[in-house]
Structure formats: structure tokens, C-alpha cells
């Protein structure tokens, strides 16, 4: 279910990017216009990072906890830490 929601969110963000011309502010766009597009671009980036972390770190770990396998979660800790580390602004 969450993967479906992630797909839908990605489609909505893609539509928003297309509708806004790639967040390109018109030549006569005011500061508020520029600020809005900057924040929409940041929202898109943050949402993609959030979805990536859930799809590639959190969901697999939750599934691993639900069905124990041969590889303990601690063996994947360095990779999880790298993916969850906040990116510099």
C-alpha cells in the first residue's frame, strides 16, 4: 500500500513540475513567486529523499523483522546509517 502511495506522490510531483515549467520563474515574477517555486522544488526533493529512505531502508528492515532471515539487521547498519544521514543543505 505504501509503495502505491509513493508512486502516486511521485506522479503528483511530476505533474507539478511540468505545470510550473520545471519551477521556472517568469522574467517578470516577483520575489513571492520565486520563493514559492524554490520551496516547491525543495518539497519535491525532500519528498523523493523521504520515499527513497522508506523504500530502500525502512521497509526492507521492517520486512526483515517480520520474517527473520540469515542476515541480521546489524550487518546492514553501515548502509542504513549512510542512507539515513541528513544531507548538507
N, C-alpha and C positions, 0 to 999 in steps of 0.2 A: 504493500500500500504506500509506504513512504517513497519507494522508488518512482511510483506513478506520480506522486505529488511533486517530486523533484523534477521529473520530466515536464510536467505542466508548468512549474515555475520557470524552468529554462525556456519554454516556448513563450511564456508571457514576457520574459525579459528580452527575448529576441524580437518580439513584436514591438516592444517599447523602443528598442534600439533602432529598428527600421523606421518606426513612426517619427522618431526625433532626428532622423538623418544621421544616425551614429553619434548622437549628442552633440551635433554641430550647431553652435550658436550663430544665428544670422548676424550679418555685419552690423545691423542696427539694434542688436539685442542688448538690453540693459544689464546691469550688474545682477539683478534678481534672476533674470533669465539664465545668465552664465552660472550663477550659484546653483540654480535648480538642476541644470544639466550636469554640473560637476557632481552634485550629490546623487543624481540618478546613476551616473557612471560608477560611483563608489558603491552604491547599493547593489548594482549588478555584480561587481567584482566580489564584494563581501558575501553575497548570496552564493556565488559559484564556489568560493572557498568553503563556506559552510556545508554546501551539498557534497563537495569533494571529501571533506573530513568525515561526514556521516557515511557516505557510500563506501569509502576505502579504509576507514579506521574503525569507527564506532559500530556500524552494522556487522562487519565481519567478526569483531570481538564479541558482540552480543550473541551472534550465532555460535561462536566457539564455546561460549559459556553454556549455552543451551544444549550443545552436543559435544561433550569432551572428545578431543582427538589426541593424536600423538604429540602434537607440538603445543607446549604450554604458552599462555599469553606472554609470560615474561620473556620468552625468546624473541618476541616481536617488539619488545619495549622500545629499542632504539628507533625503529622505523615509525612507530606510533608517536614517539616524542618529536621526531623531525616533522611529521605532518601536522601535529597539533601546535607547534611553536608559532607564536604570533609573528607575522611578517612585519618588517620595518615599514613605517609609513613613508 
